[in-house]
Every structure is written in C-alpha cells, then in structure tokens.
C-alpha cells in the first residue's frame, strides 16, 4: 500500500469517527463530514489502483522447438 493510500484511509476513518462523535443537533456539519468521508474513501481506492504496479513484458517470448 502506498503512502498516499494509507493517508487517505486514515483520513476516511477519522472523518467517520468525527461523524459518529458529533451531536445530533449538528446535522449540517454531519453532512459535510459524510461527504468528506466519501471523498477520502474514493481517493483511497483511486490511490490503490494507481499505486499498483503491473509488470508487462513487451517482448513476446516464443518457445523454439
């Protein structure tokens, strides 16, 4: 896992924790925090896909009989 993916994962978990700890009377801030958690989770998934290294050998190797 890349450093960016780990950072976005931590931020998403922190946003979810803040949303759970907010009082019910702060609905507007709760909505903002839920949106932030969704954005961080999406960025986490994007960082996982980008950070994945796919090895591709452009030379096609054939077995000679």
N, CA, C and O atoms as a CHARMM CRD file, in Angstrom:
* protein
*
  260
    1    1 UNK  N      0.85500  -1.16400   0.00000 PROA 1      0.00000
    2    1 UNK  CA     0.00000   0.00000   0.00000 PROA 1      0.00000
    3    1 UNK  C      0.90700   1.23500   0.00000 PROA 1      0.00000
    4    1 UNK  O      1.86800   1.31700   0.76400 PROA 1      0.00000
    5    2 UNK  N      0.58500   2.16800  -0.85300 PROA 2      0.00000
    6    2 UNK  CA     1.39000   3.38300  -0.95300 PROA 2      0.00000
    7    2 UNK  C      1.10400   4.32700   0.21200 PROA 2      0.00000
    8    2 UNK  O      0.12300   4.17000   0.93800 PROA 2      0.00000
    9    3 UNK  N      1.98200   5.30600   0.36700 PROA 3      0.00000
   10    3 UNK  CA     1.79200   6.28300   1.45200 PROA 3      0.00000
   11    3 UNK  C      0.53700   7.11400   1.22800 PROA 3      0.00000
   12    3 UNK  O     -0.15300   7.46600   2.18400 PROA 3      0.00000
   13    4 UNK  N      0.23800   7.42800  -0.02000 PROA 4      0.00000
   14    4 UNK  CA    -0.96300   8.20700  -0.32100 PROA 4      0.00000
   15    4 UNK  C     -2.21800   7.41400   0.03500 PROA 4      0.00000
   16    4 UNK  O     -3.15400   7.96000   0.61800 PROA 4      0.00000
   17    5 UNK  N     -2.23700   6.13700  -0.31400 PROA 5      0.00000
   18    5 UNK  CA    -3.40400   5.30200   0.00100 PROA 5      0.00000
   19    5 UNK  C     -3.58600   5.18300   1.51000 PROA 5      0.00000
   20    5 UNK  O     -4.70900   5.25200   2.01100 PROA 5      0.00000
   21    6 UNK  N     -2.49000   5.00600   2.22800 PROA 6      0.00000
   22    6 UNK  CA    -2.58200   4.91700   3.68500 PROA 6      0.00000
   23    6 UNK  C     -3.08100   6.22700   4.28600 PROA 6      0.00000
   24    6 UNK  O     -3.87500   6.22000   5.22700 PROA 6      0.00000
   25    7 UNK  N     -2.62100   7.33800   3.74800 PROA 7      0.00000
   26    7 UNK  CA    -3.06800   8.64600   4.24500 PROA 7      0.00000
   27    7 UNK  C     -4.56600   8.84300   4.01600 PROA 7      0.00000
   28    7 UNK  O     -5.27400   9.30500   4.91100 PROA 7      0.00000
   29    8 UNK  N     -5.05200   8.49800   2.82700 PROA 8      0.00000
   30    8 UNK  CA    -6.47300   8.64500   2.53900 PROA 8      0.00000
   31    8 UNK  C     -7.31500   7.69400   3.38600 PROA 8      0.00000
   32    8 UNK  O     -8.42800   8.04200   3.78000 PROA 8      0.00000
   33    9 UNK  N     -6.79800   6.49700   3.67100 PROA 9      0.00000
   34    9 UNK  CA    -7.51900   5.56300   4.52900 PROA 9      0.00000
   35    9 UNK  C     -7.65400   6.13300   5.94400 PROA 9      0.00000
   36    9 UNK  O     -8.72500   6.06300   6.54600 PROA 9      0.00000
   37   10 UNK  N     -6.57900   6.68700   6.46400 PROA 10     0.00000
   38   10 UNK  CA    -6.61400   7.27700   7.80000 PROA 10     0.00000
   39   10 UNK  C     -7.57000   8.46700   7.83400 PROA 10     0.00000
   40   10 UNK  O     -8.33700   8.61700   8.78400 PROA 10     0.00000
   41   11 UNK  N     -7.52900   9.30700   6.81000 PROA 11     0.00000
   42   11 UNK  CA    -8.43300  10.45400   6.76100 PROA 11     0.00000
   43   11 UNK  C     -9.89600  10.02400   6.69100 PROA 11     0.00000
   44   11 UNK  O    -10.75500  10.64100   7.32200 PROA 11     0.00000
   45   12 UNK  N    -10.18200   8.97800   5.93300 PROA 12     0.00000
   46   12 UNK  CA   -11.55700   8.48500   5.83400 PROA 12     0.00000
   47   12 UNK  C    -12.02700   7.93600   7.17600 PROA 12     0.00000
   48   12 UNK  O    -13.16100   8.18300   7.58600 PROA 12     0.00000
   49   13 UNK  N    -11.16500   7.19500   7.86000 PROA 13     0.00000
   50   13 UNK  CA   -11.53600   6.65500   9.16700 PROA 13     0.00000
   51   13 UNK  C    -11.74500   7.77700  10.17300 PROA 13     0.00000
   52   13 UNK  O    -12.66500   7.72100  10.98800 PROA 13     0.00000
   53   14 UNK  N    -10.88400   8.80400  10.11600 PROA 14     0.00000
   54   14 UNK  CA   -11.04200   9.93700  11.02800 PROA 14     0.00000
   55   14 UNK  C    -12.34000  10.68500  10.75800 PROA 14     0.00000
   56   14 UNK  O    -13.00700  11.11700  11.69800 PROA 14     0.00000
   57   15 UNK  N    -12.71100  10.84400   9.48900 PROA 15     0.00000
   58   15 UNK  CA   -13.95300  11.53700   9.15700 PROA 15     0.00000
   59   15 UNK  C    -15.16500  10.74500   9.64700 PROA 15     0.00000
   60   15 UNK  O    -16.13700  11.33000  10.12400 PROA 15     0.00000
   61   16 UNK  N    -15.11200   9.42300   9.53200 PROA 16     0.00000
   62   16 UNK  CA   -16.20900   8.59700  10.03100 PROA 16     0.00000
   63   16 UNK  C    -16.30300   8.69500  11.55100 PROA 16     0.00000
   64   16 UNK  O    -17.39800   8.74700  12.11100 PROA 16     0.00000
   65   17 UNK  N    -15.14800   8.72000  12.21100 PROA 17     0.00000
   66   17 UNK  CA   -15.14300   8.83900  13.67200 PROA 17     0.00000
   67   17 UNK  C    -15.71500  10.18500  14.11200 PROA 17     0.00000
   68   17 UNK  O    -16.47500  10.25100  15.07900 PROA 17     0.00000
   69   18 UNK  N    -15.35400  11.25300  13.40900 PROA 18     0.00000
   70   18 UNK  CA   -15.89600  12.57500  13.74400 PROA 18     0.00000
   71   18 UNK  C    -17.40400  12.59300  13.53400 PROA 18     0.00000
   72   18 UNK  O    -18.13600  13.17400  14.33500 PROA 18     0.00000
   73   19 UNK  N    -17.86700  11.96600  12.47100 PROA 19     0.00000
   74   19 UNK  CA   -19.30800  11.92200  12.21900 PROA 19     0.00000
   75   19 UNK  C    -20.03700  11.18400  13.33800 PROA 19     0.00000
   76   19 UNK  O    -21.13400  11.58100  13.73100 PROA 19     0.00000
   77   20 UNK  N    -19.43900  10.12300  13.84700 PROA 20     0.00000
   78   20 UNK  CA   -20.08200   9.36100  14.92400 PROA 20     0.00000
   79   20 UNK  C    -20.08200  10.13200  16.24100 PROA 20     0.00000
   80   20 UNK  O    -20.97900   9.95000  17.06400 PROA 20     0.00000
   81   21 UNK  N    -19.08900  10.98800  16.44500 PROA 21     0.00000
   82   21 UNK  CA   -18.97000  11.71500  17.70900 PROA 21     0.00000
   83   21 UNK  C    -19.74000  13.03000  17.73800 PROA 21     0.00000
   84   21 UNK  O    -19.90100  13.62900  18.80100 PROA 21     0.00000
   85   22 UNK  N    -20.22100  13.48900  16.57000 PROA 22     0.00000
   86   22 UNK  CA   -20.96700  14.74400  16.54100 PROA 22     0.00000
   87   22 UNK  C    -22.34100  14.58500  17.18700 PROA 22     0.00000
   88   22 UNK  O    -22.97500  13.53900  17.05400 PROA 22     0.00000
   89   23 UNK  N    -22.79900  15.62000  17.88500 PROA 23     0.00000
   90   23 UNK  CA   -24.16400  15.55100  18.42300 PROA 23     0.00000
   91   23 UNK  C    -25.20300  15.61500  17.29600 PROA 23     0.00000
   92   23 UNK  O    -24.91000  16.07200  16.19100 PROA 23     0.00000
   93   24 UNK  N    -26.38800  15.16100  17.58800 PROA 24     0.00000
   94   24 UNK  CA   -27.45700  15.08400  16.58300 PROA 24     0.00000
   95   24 UNK  C    -27.86500  16.47600  16.10200 PROA 24     0.00000
   96   24 UNK  O    -28.31800  16.63300  14.96800 PROA 24     0.00000
   97   25 UNK  N    -27.70700  17.47100  16.94900 PROA 25     0.00000
   98   25 UNK  CA   -28.14900  18.82100  16.59100 PROA 25     0.00000
   99   25 UNK  C    -27.31100  19.45300  15.47500 PROA 25     0.00000
  100   25 UNK  O    -27.71100  20.47000  14.90800 PROA 25     0.00000
  101   26 UNK  N    -26.16600  18.87100  15.15800 PROA 26     0.00000
  102   26 UNK  CA   -25.29000  19.44500  14.12600 PROA 26     0.00000
  103   26 UNK  C    -25.42700  18.65000  12.82600 PROA 26     0.00000
  104   26 UNK  O    -24.46300  18.04500  12.35400 PROA 26     0.00000
  105   27 UNK  N    -26.61300  18.65700  12.26200 PROA 27     0.00000
  106   27 UNK  CA   -26.87600  17.88900  11.04000 PROA 27     0.00000
  107   27 UNK  C    -26.10200  18.41900   9.84000 PROA 27     0.00000
  108   27 UNK  O    -25.60800  17.63400   9.03100 PROA 27     0.00000
  109   28 UNK  N    -25.98900  19.73000   9.71200 PROA 28     0.00000
  110   28 UNK  CA   -25.31800  20.28700   8.52800 PROA 28     0.00000
  111   28 UNK  C    -23.83300  19.93200   8.53300 PROA 28     0.00000
  112   28 UNK  O    -23.27400  19.60300   7.48600 PROA 28     0.00000
  113   29 UNK  N    -23.19600  19.99400   9.68300 PROA 29     0.00000
  114   29 UNK  CA   -21.78600  19.61900   9.75900 PROA 29     0.00000
  115   29 UNK  C    -21.62500  18.11300   9.55800 PROA 29     0.00000
  116   29 UNK  O    -20.63300  17.66300   8.98400 PROA 29     0.00000
  117   30 UNK  N    -22.59200  17.34400  10.02600 PROA 30     0.00000
  118   30 UNK  CA   -22.56000  15.89800   9.82500 PROA 30     0.00000
  119   30 UNK  C    -22.61500  15.52900   8.35500 PROA 30     0.00000
  120   30 UNK  O    -21.95600  14.58600   7.91700 PROA 30     0.00000
  121   31 UNK  N    -23.40700  16.27900   7.59200 PROA 31     0.00000
  122   31 UNK  CA   -23.48800  16.03900   6.15200 PROA 31     0.00000
  123   31 UNK  C    -22.16300  16.33800   5.46700 PROA 31     0.00000
  124   31 UNK  O    -21.72400  15.59300   4.59100 PROA 31     0.00000
  125   32 UNK  N    -21.53400  17.42300   5.86900 PROA 32     0.00000
  126   32 UNK  CA   -20.23000  17.79600   5.29500 PROA 32     0.00000
  127   32 UNK  C    -19.19000  16.72900   5.61400 PROA 32     0.00000
  128   32 UNK  O    -18.37700  16.37500   4.76000 PROA 32     0.00000
  129   33 UNK  N    -19.21200  16.22300   6.83100 PROA 33     0.00000
  130   33 UNK  CA   -18.24000  15.20500   7.23800 PROA 33     0.00000
  131   33 UNK  C    -18.49200  13.89500   6.48100 PROA 33     0.00000
  132   33 UNK  O    -17.54300  13.20100   6.11700 PROA 33     0.00000
  133   34 UNK  N    -19.75300  13.55700   6.24500 PROA 34     0.00000
  134   34 UNK  CA   -20.05500  12.34600   5.47600 PROA 34     0.00000
  135   34 UNK  C    -19.57300  12.47900   4.03700 PROA 34     0.00000
  136   34 UNK  O    -19.06200  11.51800   3.46200 PROA 34     0.00000
  137   35 UNK  N    -19.73100  13.66100   3.45500 PROA 35     0.00000
  138   35 UNK  CA   -19.23300  13.89600   2.09900 PROA 35     0.00000
  139   35 UNK  C    -17.72500  13.78500   2.07300 PROA 35     0.00000
  140   35 UNK  O    -17.16100  13.18500   1.15900 PROA 35     0.00000
  141   36 UNK  N    -17.06100  14.36200   3.07500 PROA 36     0.00000
  142   36 UNK  CA   -15.60400  14.28100   3.15300 PROA 36     0.00000
  143   36 UNK  C    -15.14600  12.83500   3.29000 PROA 36     0.00000
  144   36 UNK  O    -14.16000  12.43700   2.67100 PROA 36     0.00000
  145   37 UNK  N    -15.85500  12.04400   4.09700 PROA 37     0.00000
  146   37 UNK  CA   -15.50500  10.63400   4.25500 PROA 37     0.00000
  147   37 UNK  C    -15.64600   9.88600   2.92500 PROA 37     0.00000
  148   37 UNK  O    -14.81500   9.04100   2.59300 PROA 37     0.00000
  149   38 UNK  N    -16.68900  10.19700   2.17600 PROA 38     0.00000
  150   38 UNK  CA   -16.86900   9.57200   0.86800 PROA 38     0.00000
  151   38 UNK  C    -15.77700   9.95600  -0.11600 PROA 38     0.00000
  152   38 UNK  O    -15.29400   9.11800  -0.87800 PROA 38     0.00000
  153   39 UNK  N    -15.39000  11.22600  -0.09500 PROA 39     0.00000
  154   39 UNK  CA   -14.31800  11.68900  -0.98500 PROA 39     0.00000
  155   39 UNK  C    -13.00300  11.01200  -0.62000 PROA 39     0.00000
  156   39 UNK  O    -12.27700  10.54700  -1.49900 PROA 39     0.00000
  157   40 UNK  N    -12.69400  10.95600   0.67500 PROA 40     0.00000
  158   40 UNK  CA   -11.44600  10.31700   1.10000 PROA 40     0.00000
  159   40 UNK  C    -11.43900   8.82600   0.78400 PROA 40     0.00000
  160   40 UNK  O    -10.40200   8.27700   0.41000 PROA 40     0.00000
  161   41 UNK  N    -12.57900   8.17100   0.92900 PROA 41     0.00000
  162   41 UNK  CA   -12.65600   6.74600   0.60000 PROA 41     0.00000
  163   41 UNK  C    -12.47400   6.52700  -0.90400 PROA 41     0.00000
  164   41 UNK  O    -11.82800   5.56500  -1.31800 PROA 41     0.00000
  165   42 UNK  N    -13.04000   7.41300  -1.71300 PROA 42     0.00000
  166   42 UNK  CA   -12.86300   7.30500  -3.16600 PROA 42     0.00000
  167   42 UNK  C    -11.40500   7.53900  -3.55900 PROA 42     0.00000
  168   42 UNK  O    -10.85800   6.83400  -4.40700 PROA 42     0.00000
  169   43 UNK  N    -10.78700   8.53700  -2.93100 PROA 43     0.00000
  170   43 UNK  CA    -9.37600   8.79600  -3.20900 PROA 43     0.00000
  171   43 UNK  C     -8.49600   7.64300  -2.73700 PROA 43     0.00000
  172   43 UNK  O     -7.46900   7.35100  -3.35100 PROA 43     0.00000
  173   44 UNK  N     -8.89400   6.99300  -1.65200 PROA 44     0.00000
  174   44 UNK  CA    -8.16700   5.81700  -1.18300 PROA 44     0.00000
  175   44 UNK  C     -8.19800   4.71000  -2.23400 PROA 44     0.00000
  176   44 UNK  O     -7.16900   4.11000  -2.54500 PROA 44     0.00000
  177   45 UNK  N     -9.38300   4.44600  -2.77600 PROA 45     0.00000
  178   45 UNK  CA    -9.49100   3.41400  -3.81200 PROA 45     0.00000
  179   45 UNK  C     -8.71300   3.78900  -5.06300 PROA 45     0.00000
  180   45 UNK  O     -8.07100   2.93700  -5.67800 PROA 45     0.00000
  181   46 UNK  N     -8.76800   5.06500  -5.44400 PROA 46     0.00000
  182   46 UNK  CA    -8.00700   5.50800  -6.61700 PROA 46     0.00000
  183   46 UNK  C     -6.51400   5.36300  -6.38000 PROA 46     0.00000
  184   46 UNK  O     -5.77900   4.96500  -7.28400 PROA 46     0.00000
  185   47 UNK  N     -6.05600   5.68100  -5.17800 PROA 47     0.00000
  186   47 UNK  CA    -4.63100   5.54700  -4.86800 PROA 47     0.00000
  187   47 UNK  C     -4.20600   4.08900  -4.87300 PROA 47     0.00000
  188   47 UNK  O     -3.07300   3.77400  -5.23700 PROA 47     0.00000
  189   48 UNK  N     -5.10900   3.19000  -4.47000 PROA 48     0.00000
  190   48 UNK  CA    -4.77500   1.76700  -4.53600 PROA 48     0.00000
  191   48 UNK  C     -4.59400   1.31000  -5.97700 PROA 48     0.00000
  192   48 UNK  O     -3.67300   0.55000  -6.27800 PROA 48     0.00000
  193   49 UNK  N     -5.47800   1.77400  -6.87800 PROA 49     0.00000
  194   49 UNK  CA    -5.36700   1.37600  -8.27700 PROA 49     0.00000
  195   49 UNK  C     -4.13200   1.98700  -8.93100 PROA 49     0.00000
  196   49 UNK  O     -3.44100   1.31400  -9.69600 PROA 49     0.00000
  197   50 UNK  N     -3.85000   3.24200  -8.64100 PROA 50     0.00000
  198   50 UNK  CA    -2.70800   3.91700  -9.25400 PROA 50     0.00000
  199   50 UNK  C     -1.40200   3.36000  -8.70900 PROA 50     0.00000
  200   50 UNK  O     -0.43200   3.21500  -9.45300 PROA 50     0.00000
  201   51 UNK  N     -1.36800   3.04800  -7.42800 PROA 51     0.00000
  202   51 UNK  CA    -0.14300   2.56600  -6.81000 PROA 51     0.00000
  203   51 UNK  C      0.21700   1.14700  -7.17800 PROA 51     0.00000
  204   51 UNK  O      1.33800   0.70200  -6.93300 PROA 51     0.00000
  205   52 UNK  N     -0.71800   0.44000  -7.76200 PROA 52     0.00000
  206   52 UNK  CA    -0.44800  -0.94600  -8.14800 PROA 52     0.00000
  207   52 UNK  C      0.45800  -0.97200  -9.37000 PROA 52     0.00000
  208   52 UNK  O      0.18300  -0.32900 -10.38200 PROA 52     0.00000
  209   53 UNK  N      1.51100  -1.70800  -9.25600 PROA 53     0.00000
  210   53 UNK  CA     2.47100  -1.78800 -10.36400 PROA 53     0.00000
  211   53 UNK  C      2.20900  -3.07100 -11.15100 PROA 53     0.00000
  212   53 UNK  O      2.32200  -4.18100 -10.63100 PROA 53     0.00000
  213   54 UNK  N      1.86200  -2.88400 -12.39900 PROA 54     0.00000
  214   54 UNK  CA     1.60300  -4.02500 -13.26500 PROA 54     0.00000
  215   54 UNK  C      2.82500  -4.21400 -14.15200 PROA 54     0.00000
  216   54 UNK  O      3.19500  -3.32000 -14.91300 PROA 54     0.00000
  217   55 UNK  N      3.44000  -5.36900 -14.05100 PROA 55     0.00000
  218   55 UNK  CA     4.62800  -5.63900 -14.84400 PROA 55     0.00000
  219   55 UNK  C      4.19600  -6.21500 -16.18900 PROA 55     0.00000
  220   55 UNK  O      3.44500  -7.18800 -16.26200 PROA 55     0.00000
  221   56 UNK  N      4.68000  -5.59900 -17.21800 PROA 56     0.00000
  222   56 UNK  CA     4.32600  -6.03000 -18.56600 PROA 56     0.00000
  223   56 UNK  C      5.60700  -6.17800 -19.36800 PROA 56     0.00000
  224   56 UNK  O      6.40200  -5.24300 -19.46100 PROA 56     0.00000
  225   57 UNK  N      5.80100  -7.33700 -19.93700 PROA 57     0.00000
  226   57 UNK  CA     6.97100  -7.60000 -20.76300 PROA 57     0.00000
  227   57 UNK  C      6.55600  -7.42500 -22.22100 PROA 57     0.00000
  228   57 UNK  O      5.82600  -8.25900 -22.75700 PROA 57     0.00000
  229   58 UNK  N      7.01300  -6.34800 -22.87300 PROA 58     0.00000
  230   58 UNK  CA     6.56800  -6.10600 -24.24600 PROA 58     0.00000
  231   58 UNK  C      7.12600  -7.09500 -25.26300 PROA 58     0.00000
  232   58 UNK  O      6.60100  -7.20100 -26.37100 PROA 58     0.00000
  233   59 UNK  N      8.16800  -7.80900 -24.90600 PROA 59     0.00000
  234   59 UNK  CA     8.76100  -8.79000 -25.82400 PROA 59     0.00000
  235   59 UNK  C      7.99700 -10.09300 -25.67600 PROA 59     0.00000
  236   59 UNK  O      7.94500 -10.68400 -24.59800 PROA 59     0.00000
  237   60 UNK  N      7.40700 -10.53000 -26.78100 PROA 60     0.00000
  238   60 UNK  CA     6.69600 -11.79200 -26.76200 PROA 60     0.00000
  239   60 UNK  C      7.70700 -12.92000 -26.92700 PROA 60     0.00000
  240   60 UNK  O      8.40800 -13.01600 -27.93400 PROA 60     0.00000
  241   61 UNK  N      7.75700 -13.73400 -25.94800 PROA 61     0.00000
  242   61 UNK  CA     8.75000 -14.82900 -25.98100 PROA 61     0.00000
  243   61 UNK  C      8.07800 -16.07600 -26.48300 PROA 61     0.00000
  244   61 UNK  O      7.02000 -16.48700 -26.00600 PROA 61     0.00000
  245   62 UNK  N      8.72200 -16.65900 -27.45600 PROA 62     0.00000
  246   62 UNK  CA     8.17500 -17.89500 -28.02800 PROA 62     0.00000
  247   62 UNK  C      9.13800 -19.02600 -27.74400 PROA 62     0.00000
  248   62 UNK  O     10.35700 -18.84900 -27.72600 PROA 62     0.00000
  249   63 UNK  N      8.57200 -20.16100 -27.52700 PROA 63     0.00000
  250   63 UNK  CA     9.39400 -21.35000 -27.28000 PROA 63     0.00000
  251   63 UNK  C      9.75100 -21.93900 -28.63800 PROA 63     0.00000
  252   63 UNK  O      8.88200 -22.24800 -29.45300 PROA 63     0.00000
  253   64 UNK  N     11.06600 -22.08600 -28.85900 PROA 64     0.00000
  254   64 UNK  CA    11.51600 -22.66900 -30.13500 PROA 64     0.00000
  255   64 UNK  C     11.64300 -24.17100 -29.98500 PROA 64     0.00000
  256   64 UNK  O     12.23500 -24.65900 -29.02300 PROA 64     0.00000
  257   65 UNK  N     11.08700 -24.90500 -30.93900 PROA 65     0.00000
  258   65 UNK  CA    11.14500 -26.37700 -30.84600 PROA 65     0.00000
  259   65 UNK  C     12.51700 -26.93500 -31.16600 PROA 65     0.00000
  260   65 UNK  O     12.71300 -28.15000 -31.12800 PROA 65     0.00000
